[in-house]
Amino acid sequence: MEKEEIATYAYENTEFYKEKWKDIMEEGNEWTWDELPIVSKKELVHAGIQAVSAEYYAKFGRDDIITDYTSGSTGECMEVYTTHKEQIRALLSLWLYRKKFYGIDSTARLCYFYTFRDCKGDEPYEYFKNSLGFSKGILEPENLQFIYDKMKEFQPVWLLLQPSVAMVLARYMLEEGLETITSVQYIELSGEMFTKEQKNFISVAFNAVVASQYGCNEVGTIAYQCPHGKLHIMDQNVHVDIINQGMIKEDSDYGNIIVTGKNNKVMPFVKYNTGDIGKICKEGCKCSYKGKVLELFAARQNDLVKINDEWVSADIFKRIFQAMEWSLDGRIYQYRVEQKEEKVFAVYLATNMEKEVVQDCFCHYAAETSLSGSKFYFQFYDYILPDLQTGKLKFFINDIVQ
Amino acid sequence: MDKKEIWRKLQQIIWEITGDDTIAIEQDTKLIEDCNFDSLNVMDMLSEIERVFGVDFMDLEDFEEKFNECSMLCDGIAELMEIHE
């Protein structure tokens, strides 16, 4: 369905959109896409069943309706409803492009990690058709050899991982001098932002091509990275608007990523605020994929740092770590920053460098920013693991209430 | 290749995927609802179709609308074969 069709469908079939758009879409009114207001996750969580299409009410409780959950990384976990057919339709274009770009089809053996919510039992791993999944609950340093051995035995062709998980495995393999799992040809990263340096590190450690898949449980895949490194919007699956100060931006300006899912009628997501920031790039791509190119900003809309009574993007820390990577000889594998008070930060690092060197370098670059005068408390770890509940690793957490 | 031949080969592919050549595959058969196809089955089928017919589903507009009902899939394959000729 095209975006206007799904909007009309949502208005006619869900109480939530009927109420939200009643002044815009009243009978006889001609409306434009730009007029429709943005929908937030909070609104949909509170709407509950009212966000579900009346056409599907009778099908709840039967096998027809699938329930999925958002990760909860924003603090709110939402139930998302769809059907098998809609779910498959949403996956189709991703599968076809995986095959076209990277030669990966449905017969290729796969390894992945799942959260507690996704696992079907107490087993630390499970086999399903041609895949082997590991519980993130066993992603501890003492289990890494077990995971490596099981993967090597299974001989996967591709891995579907979150960047933090890939970094943990990549580091372990390199530091222990383990041979690469030669069957692995392709690694798909999703669920978290990551740097070019991390991507290259993972690629070298596994000797495999690495590509990024950007999406969310609400609408599925939003964009997929081609072999030329560009993130292409999956037009068959989703419509993307970049909205900045209420205006739709087409012209390479950063703004909030607002999505409309084209495949979910059970629970329509129309002009839904993902919470991420990005821009649509004017420049095209050399690849055959016609989908527009999306560039993501590292920090989310709510990843804000309070400095001098103002809220600024947490991207400021990404730039500090990037500067450190360029100027130091060693590696910063992972990091997380938590703002405790306005001028007090906890900095968690997994690195192979001398602690004092890293601390001094961080403070040097931080002093050149608006963070100057802040106190930083450093803690060093072998690995920084993703959150067990959400399955994700956030690079910035603010403990100050906005 | 005429539509009759396309249909015959498509039925063969679907039977191979289901592992059961006794189930009825008609023009109005829906792969998900009637044959219990999951996403992997659908992808297996599309890959096999591409191999057998020498086509590329990326060339088919709205392929995501046409994969479920057999008659639409058959028409889609015919359309793709015309593009490739």
Interface residues (C-beta under 8 A of the other chain):
Chain A: H84 K85 Q87 I88 R89 L91 L92 S93 W95 L96 Y97 K99 K100 D105 S106 T107 K129 N130 Q236 N237 N263
Chain B: I32 E33 F37 D38 S39 L40 V42 M43 D44 L46 S47 D56 F57 M58 F63 E64 E65 F67 N68
